[in-house]
Amino acid sequence: MPRTQSARSKNPEGRMSLTEHLRELRNRLGIAVVAVVVVAIGAAFFAKDIMAFLTEPVPMCAYGDPDAGEGRCAVLSQNGLTAPFATYLRVSLLVGLIGASPVWLYQCWAFLAPGLHRNEKKYSRVVVAVGVPLFLAGTYLAYWLLPRAIPVLLSFSADQAQNFVTVEEVLDFTLRLALVFGISFELPLLLVLLNFAGVVTGQRMISWWRWMVLGIAVFAAAVTPNDLMSMAVLQIAVTGLYFLACGIALLNDRRRRRADPDAELSDEEASRLDLMPEPVARPDRVSADEGPASPGDASGT
């Protein structure tokens, strides 16, 4: 018998000790890291093309001409002998992190899934099928925002100043926006999973809207660069996704109530009694020959 099957037969509830939890975490992290490294190695062969793609949103100008074209521009530079090689590594790891997102998102969920009930584990595929497009949509929105946010930041330069922007700064800026937008777009998925698992109802989620809007605004101001445009776009997008998650949760609650009216009751809460009178069927008539048996007949004497 395989080891996994024997372990399940001995432990049908899936309980794990602390050592087993740490071993499971190590294995999941190892798989995620290997996936990121493999994708990063493949991306290293196209690092220059990817670098040109990531730095394209920066309005470049010729050296010594701060006002070439419309608005302010900047001169891209790389300082130091090791800067080009370090940039190659950063670009490769950035692509590896984004490209391997289906793997590490699934590994994160698979580590949490053993603590859930059987009906909650079936949403593992939903995490990958919905979480990855949401993460990629957030990174795409961040890249769409770059050519609009960078000129705004450069517009605050002094009149006679020349902006020298290193490739490392552009990559850090891009990576920060991509990760912030990608991870933030996972909020509705988390809320919907909690609702489908029965942890929180849609009515409870919608009752949080004031605090959620305030929390999203504070989060957007804290994690985005010093740029009002990035903060506003992130807040509007995540707030819209939050209300979309609330709508999905409300529809799911309505479906659940139709299937089982007592599904949302807690263990200590009694279900509602149906006090509507119902017609009682007419009893069958008993003939005189079918009277109750005498005690003597029952004893067989």
VMD Tcl script that draws the C-alpha trace (Angstrom):
set ca {
  {0.00 0.00 0.00}
  {1.40 3.47 -0.84}
  {2.53 5.61 2.02}
  {-0.06 8.31 1.39}
  {-2.93 5.82 1.37}
  {-1.74 4.16 4.58}
  {-1.37 7.55 6.24}
  {-4.90 8.50 5.23}
  {-6.28 5.20 6.50}
  {-4.58 5.72 9.84}
  {-5.55 9.38 9.99}
  {-8.82 9.86 8.09}
  {-9.39 13.38 9.48}
  {-6.11 14.66 8.02}
  {-4.72 15.89 11.35}
  {-1.03 16.81 11.26}
  {1.54 17.49 13.93}
  {3.63 20.67 14.04}
  {6.56 18.87 12.45}
  {4.37 17.62 9.63}
  {2.99 21.12 9.08}
  {6.51 22.52 8.84}
  {7.52 19.75 6.46}
  {4.46 20.46 4.33}
  {5.29 24.18 4.30}
  {8.87 23.41 3.27}
  {7.71 21.23 0.40}
  {5.18 23.79 -0.83}
  {7.73 26.61 -0.68}
  {10.26 24.43 -2.47}
  {7.87 23.74 -5.35}
  {7.00 27.44 -5.63}
  {10.66 28.52 -5.60}
  {11.62 25.91 -8.21}
  {8.80 27.10 -10.49}
  {9.90 30.74 -10.16}
  {13.54 29.83 -10.83}
  {12.68 27.74 -13.90}
  {10.62 30.53 -15.44}
  {13.31 33.08 -14.51}
  {16.00 31.02 -16.27}
  {13.88 30.91 -19.40}
  {13.26 34.67 -19.18}
  {17.01 35.37 -18.85}
  {17.46 34.58 -22.57}
  {15.05 37.41 -23.41}
  {16.12 39.83 -20.68}
  {17.10 42.64 -23.06}
  {13.80 42.55 -24.91}
  {11.90 42.43 -21.62}
  {13.99 45.31 -20.29}
  {13.13 47.41 -23.32}
  {9.46 46.55 -22.85}
  {9.48 47.56 -19.18}
  {11.35 50.84 -19.74}
  {9.20 51.85 -22.70}
  {6.76 53.89 -20.53}
  {9.61 56.25 -19.56}
  {9.63 59.34 -21.84}
  {13.25 59.32 -22.97}
  {15.11 62.33 -24.24}
  {18.54 63.01 -25.64}
  {21.27 63.87 -23.19}
  {21.29 67.57 -22.39}
  {17.80 68.21 -23.78}
  {15.37 68.19 -20.83}
  {12.42 69.43 -22.88}
  {12.59 67.17 -25.92}
  {9.09 66.34 -27.08}
  {6.01 67.20 -25.07}
  {6.44 67.61 -21.34}
  {9.42 66.50 -19.30}
  {11.61 63.54 -20.21}
  {14.43 61.57 -18.63}
  {17.73 59.94 -19.55}
  {18.04 56.24 -18.71}
  {21.32 55.22 -17.13}
  {23.02 52.30 -15.44}
  {25.60 53.18 -12.82}
  {28.48 50.83 -12.03}
  {30.05 47.78 -13.59}
  {27.71 45.29 -11.91}
  {24.52 47.25 -12.60}
  {23.77 45.64 -16.00}
  {24.15 42.11 -14.62}
  {22.06 42.93 -11.55}
  {19.39 44.35 -13.84}
  {19.37 41.10 -15.81}
  {18.72 39.19 -12.61}
  {15.95 41.54 -11.52}
  {14.20 41.35 -14.86}
  {14.43 37.56 -14.91}
  {13.11 37.22 -11.35}
  {10.28 39.65 -12.06}
  {9.14 37.62 -15.05}
  {9.62 34.41 -13.08}
  {7.45 35.69 -10.23}
  {4.65 36.73 -12.58}
  {4.96 33.78 -14.96}
  {4.95 31.20 -12.15}
  {1.97 32.77 -10.39}
  {-0.34 29.80 -11.18}
  {2.08 27.49 -9.37}
  {2.75 29.50 -6.22}
  {-0.89 30.60 -5.90}
  {-1.96 26.96 -5.97}
  {0.77 25.98 -3.50}
  {-0.41 28.66 -1.06}
  {-3.97 27.40 -1.28}
  {-2.92 23.74 -1.10}
  {-1.13 24.43 2.18}
  {-4.33 25.89 3.67}
  {-6.76 23.40 2.12}
  {-6.10 20.46 4.53}
  {-7.57 22.57 7.33}
  {-10.84 22.97 5.47}
  {-13.83 20.67 5.16}
  {-14.33 18.45 2.17}
  {-16.95 20.73 0.63}
  {-14.52 23.66 0.99}
  {-11.58 21.89 -0.68}
  {-13.41 21.69 -3.99}
  {-12.73 25.39 -4.50}
  {-9.00 24.73 -4.99}
  {-9.37 24.79 -8.74}
  {-11.36 27.99 -8.51}
  {-8.40 29.64 -6.77}
  {-6.17 28.94 -9.76}
  {-8.84 29.48 -12.43}
  {-9.90 32.86 -11.03}
  {-6.91 33.95 -8.94}
  {-4.39 33.86 -11.79}
  {-6.47 36.01 -14.19}
  {-7.12 38.47 -11.36}
  {-3.40 38.67 -10.57}
  {-2.51 39.14 -14.24}
  {-5.24 41.75 -14.63}
  {-3.76 43.70 -11.74}
  {-0.26 43.58 -13.24}
  {-1.63 44.66 -16.63}
  {-3.41 47.61 -15.03}
  {-0.14 48.57 -13.32}
  {1.71 48.50 -16.65}
  {-1.10 50.51 -18.26}
  {-0.69 53.08 -15.51}
  {3.09 53.48 -15.90}
  {3.17 55.72 -19.02}
  {0.56 57.93 -17.38}
  {2.08 58.10 -13.90}
  {5.75 58.57 -14.83}
  {5.22 61.83 -16.81}
  {3.22 63.18 -13.88}
  {6.12 62.46 -11.53}
  {8.63 64.00 -13.94}
  {6.51 67.14 -14.32}
  {7.55 68.26 -10.82}
  {11.19 68.63 -11.91}
  {12.92 72.00 -11.80}
  {12.86 74.00 -15.01}
  {16.57 73.64 -15.82}
  {17.10 70.22 -14.24}
  {18.02 67.13 -16.17}
  {16.42 63.88 -14.94}
  {18.69 60.84 -14.85}
  {16.62 57.74 -14.17}
  {18.38 54.43 -13.67}
  {16.99 51.24 -15.10}
  {16.99 49.80 -11.58}
  {14.65 52.55 -10.40}
  {12.26 51.88 -13.27}
  {12.27 48.15 -12.50}
  {11.69 48.73 -8.78}
  {8.84 51.08 -9.61}
  {7.34 48.57 -12.04}
  {7.78 45.61 -9.70}
  {6.22 47.46 -6.79}
  {3.17 48.52 -8.79}
  {2.78 45.08 -10.38}
  {2.89 43.22 -7.07}
  {0.66 45.73 -5.28}
  {-1.99 45.70 -7.99}
  {-1.76 41.94 -8.56}
  {-2.09 41.01 -4.88}
  {-4.79 43.62 -4.26}
  {-6.91 42.13 -7.02}
  {-7.06 38.88 -5.02}
  {-9.26 40.54 -2.35}
  {-12.60 39.70 -4.02}
  {-11.53 36.08 -4.50}
  {-10.71 35.78 -0.80}
  {-14.06 37.27 0.23}
  {-16.02 35.03 -2.16}
  {-14.20 31.93 -0.91}
  {-15.01 32.87 2.68}
  {-18.64 33.26 1.70}
  {-18.79 29.96 -0.18}
  {-17.17 28.27 2.83}
  {-19.91 29.65 5.09}
  {-17.59 31.85 7.15}
  {-19.21 35.18 6.29}
  {-22.50 36.11 4.63}
  {-22.98 38.59 1.84}
  {-25.11 40.80 4.10}
  {-22.27 40.96 6.60}
  {-19.79 41.80 3.86}
  {-21.91 44.62 2.50}
  {-22.32 46.00 6.03}
  {-18.55 46.57 6.15}
  {-18.52 48.88 3.12}
  {-17.63 52.08 5.00}
  {-14.66 50.50 6.76}
  {-13.62 48.62 3.63}
  {-13.60 51.77 1.50}
  {-11.59 53.58 4.17}
  {-9.21 50.65 4.58}
  {-8.67 50.36 0.82}
  {-7.91 54.08 0.64}
  {-5.35 53.84 3.46}
  {-3.82 50.73 1.90}
  {-3.57 52.39 -1.52}
  {-1.91 55.47 -0.02}
  {0.59 53.33 1.90}
  {1.72 50.88 -0.78}
  {1.70 52.97 -3.96}
  {4.50 55.40 -4.81}
  {4.13 59.09 -4.09}
  {1.64 59.44 -6.90}
  {-2.00 60.44 -6.54}
  {-2.91 58.84 -9.87}
  {-1.69 55.38 -8.85}
  {-3.42 55.67 -5.49}
  {-6.73 56.74 -7.06}
  {-6.66 54.00 -9.73}
  {-5.88 51.30 -7.16}
  {-8.59 52.48 -4.78}
  {-11.26 52.68 -7.49}
  {-10.36 49.28 -8.95}
  {-10.20 47.40 -5.64}
  {-13.34 49.09 -4.32}
  {-15.22 48.04 -7.46}
  {-13.98 44.47 -7.05}
  {-15.06 44.50 -3.40}
  {-18.65 45.44 -4.30}
  {-18.59 42.84 -7.08}
  {-17.58 40.22 -4.49}
  {-20.45 41.37 -2.26}
  {-22.89 40.93 -5.14}
  {-21.64 37.40 -5.84}
  {-21.89 36.56 -2.12}
  {-25.48 37.83 -1.94}
  {-26.46 35.72 -4.94}
  {-24.80 32.69 -3.39}
  {-26.65 33.27 -0.10}
  {-29.94 33.44 -1.97}
  {-29.15 30.19 -3.77}
  {-28.19 28.56 -0.47}
  {-31.41 29.64 1.22}
  {-33.49 28.16 -1.57}
  {-31.67 24.85 -1.35}
  {-31.60 24.70 2.45}
  {-33.49 27.31 4.50}
  {-31.51 26.37 7.63}
  {-28.07 26.53 5.98}
  {-27.11 29.88 7.52}
  {-28.15 29.00 11.07}
  {-25.47 28.55 13.69}
  {-25.22 25.45 15.84}
  {-26.88 27.23 18.79}
  {-29.66 28.82 16.73}
  {-33.00 27.10 16.36}
  {-34.70 26.94 12.99}
  {-38.05 28.61 12.47}
  {-41.08 26.45 13.16}
  {-43.74 26.11 10.53}
  {-46.97 26.90 12.42}
  {-49.27 26.82 9.43}
  {-52.06 24.25 9.99}
  {-52.18 21.36 7.57}
  {-55.16 19.13 6.82}
  {-55.13 15.80 8.64}
  {-55.88 12.70 6.63}
  {-59.08 10.89 7.50}
  {-58.37 7.73 9.60}
  {-59.26 4.35 8.23}
  {-62.33 2.68 9.70}
  {-61.82 -0.38 11.88}
  {-64.36 -3.16 11.60}
  {-65.75 -5.08 14.60}
  {-63.86 -8.23 13.60}
  {-60.54 -6.39 13.75}
  {-60.79 -5.36 17.37}
  {-57.83 -5.37 19.71}
  {-56.55 -8.76 20.74}
  {-57.31 -9.95 24.25}
  {-54.50 -10.54 26.76}
  {-55.13 -14.24 26.56}
  {-54.68 -14.29 22.82}
  {-51.48 -12.30 23.10}
  {-50.04 -14.84 25.60}
  {-51.16 -17.77 23.49}
  {-53.20 -19.39 26.26}
}
mol new
graphics top color blue
foreach p $ca { graphics top sphere $p radius 0.5 }
foreach p [lrange $ca 0 end-1] q [lrange $ca 1 end] { graphics top cylinder $p $q radius 0.2 }
display resetview
